[in-house]
Amino acid sequence: MPSSGFSGTLSGPKVEVAIDMGNPLLNITVDGFLKIGTIAATRVAAEEAYHAARKGSVSSHNFEHTLKKMCKEGAYWGTVAGVYVGAEYGVERIRGRRDWKNAMIGGVVTGAVISAATSKDKDRIVVDAITGGAIATAAEFLNYLI
């Protein structure tokens, strides 16, 4: 019988949350979705708070708009992160190796999938796949330097 669990810790500025979905692929995908989705929603909240402070007023309409934008951005970037970490993990399991090629393939898959979901232009999908692979590979190489 499948089971799931939830645990979390808070120590200093680092927050660790673990969600056990009973499958490592699902665990890492949901973790990526939640972490990056939360970051995106927080970015929108900070940006909208700045705009409200600059205007000097907050209305219920602005507040509603901010909440909708937080949900939209959080869901979008959370989905991008979930697809990426899931694809990278899947490639790692298939290849049996942990190296920069997994990041590159995961980035290509993510760029293509997200682009195909939002655009029907084949050239745009190819360019987004290449861009996703390049960004993921560069990020992986930067991680090796640090």
Contacts in CASP RR format, 6 or more apart in sequence:
PFRMAT RR
TARGET T0000
AUTHOR 0000-0000-0000
METHOD contacts of the structure
MODEL  1
MPSSGFSGTLSGPKVEVAIDMGNPLLNITVDGFLKIGTIAATRVAAEEAY
HAARKGSVSSHNFEHTLKKMCKEGAYWGTVAGVYVGAEYGVERIRGRRDW
KNAMIGGVVTGAVISAATSKDKDRIVVDAITGGAIATAAEFLNYLI
2 22 0 8 1.000
3 20 0 8 1.000
3 22 0 8 1.000
4 19 0 8 1.000
4 20 0 8 1.000
4 21 0 8 1.000
4 22 0 8 1.000
5 19 0 8 1.000
5 20 0 8 1.000
5 21 0 8 1.000
6 17 0 8 1.000
6 18 0 8 1.000
6 19 0 8 1.000
6 20 0 8 1.000
7 17 0 8 1.000
7 18 0 8 1.000
7 20 0 8 1.000
8 15 0 8 1.000
8 16 0 8 1.000
8 17 0 8 1.000
8 18 0 8 1.000
9 15 0 8 1.000
9 16 0 8 1.000
10 16 0 8 1.000
17 31 0 8 1.000
17 34 0 8 1.000
17 35 0 8 1.000
18 27 0 8 1.000
18 31 0 8 1.000
19 27 0 8 1.000
19 30 0 8 1.000
19 31 0 8 1.000
19 34 0 8 1.000
20 27 0 8 1.000
21 27 0 8 1.000
21 30 0 8 1.000
24 89 0 8 1.000
25 86 0 8 1.000
25 89 0 8 1.000
25 90 0 8 1.000
25 93 0 8 1.000
28 85 0 8 1.000
28 86 0 8 1.000
28 89 0 8 1.000
29 82 0 8 1.000
29 83 0 8 1.000
29 85 0 8 1.000
29 86 0 8 1.000
29 89 0 8 1.000
30 82 0 8 1.000
31 85 0 8 1.000
32 78 0 8 1.000
32 81 0 8 1.000
32 82 0 8 1.000
32 85 0 8 1.000
33 78 0 8 1.000
33 79 0 8 1.000
33 81 0 8 1.000
33 82 0 8 1.000
34 78 0 8 1.000
35 81 0 8 1.000
36 74 0 8 1.000
36 77 0 8 1.000
36 78 0 8 1.000
36 80 0 8 1.000
36 81 0 8 1.000
36 82 0 8 1.000
37 73 0 8 1.000
37 74 0 8 1.000
37 75 0 8 1.000
37 77 0 8 1.000
37 78 0 8 1.000
37 81 0 8 1.000
38 74 0 8 1.000
39 77 0 8 1.000
40 73 0 8 1.000
40 74 0 8 1.000
40 76 0 8 1.000
40 77 0 8 1.000
40 78 0 8 1.000
41 70 0 8 1.000
41 71 0 8 1.000
41 73 0 8 1.000
41 74 0 8 1.000
43 73 0 8 1.000
44 66 0 8 1.000
44 69 0 8 1.000
44 70 0 8 1.000
44 73 0 8 1.000
44 74 0 8 1.000
45 66 0 8 1.000
45 70 0 8 1.000
48 62 0 8 1.000
48 65 0 8 1.000
48 66 0 8 1.000
48 69 0 8 1.000
48 70 0 8 1.000
52 58 0 8 1.000
52 62 0 8 1.000
52 66 0 8 1.000
79 114 0 8 1.000
80 110 0 8 1.000
80 114 0 8 1.000
83 109 0 8 1.000
83 110 0 8 1.000
83 113 0 8 1.000
83 114 0 8 1.000
84 106 0 8 1.000
84 107 0 8 1.000
84 109 0 8 1.000
84 110 0 8 1.000
84 136 0 8 1.000
86 106 0 8 1.000
87 105 0 8 1.000
87 106 0 8 1.000
87 107 0 8 1.000
87 109 0 8 1.000
87 110 0 8 1.000
88 102 0 8 1.000
88 103 0 8 1.000
88 105 0 8 1.000
88 106 0 8 1.000
88 107 0 8 1.000
88 136 0 8 1.000
91 101 0 8 1.000
91 102 0 8 1.000
91 105 0 8 1.000
91 106 0 8 1.000
91 109 0 8 1.000
92 98 0 8 1.000
92 102 0 8 1.000
95 101 0 8 1.000
95 102 0 8 1.000
100 137 0 8 1.000
100 140 0 8 1.000
100 141 0 8 1.000
100 144 0 8 1.000
103 133 0 8 1.000
103 136 0 8 1.000
103 137 0 8 1.000
103 139 0 8 1.000
103 140 0 8 1.000
104 133 0 8 1.000
104 136 0 8 1.000
104 137 0 8 1.000
104 140 0 8 1.000
105 133 0 8 1.000
106 133 0 8 1.000
106 136 0 8 1.000
107 129 0 8 1.000
107 132 0 8 1.000
107 133 0 8 1.000
107 135 0 8 1.000
107 136 0 8 1.000
107 137 0 8 1.000
108 129 0 8 1.000
108 130 0 8 1.000
108 132 0 8 1.000
108 133 0 8 1.000
108 136 0 8 1.000
109 129 0 8 1.000
110 132 0 8 1.000
110 133 0 8 1.000
110 136 0 8 1.000
111 125 0 8 1.000
111 128 0 8 1.000
111 129 0 8 1.000
111 131 0 8 1.000
111 132 0 8 1.000
111 133 0 8 1.000
112 125 0 8 1.000
112 126 0 8 1.000
112 128 0 8 1.000
112 129 0 8 1.000
114 128 0 8 1.000
115 124 0 8 1.000
115 125 0 8 1.000
115 127 0 8 1.000
115 128 0 8 1.000
115 129 0 8 1.000
116 125 0 8 1.000
119 125 0 8 1.000
119 128 0 8 1.000
END
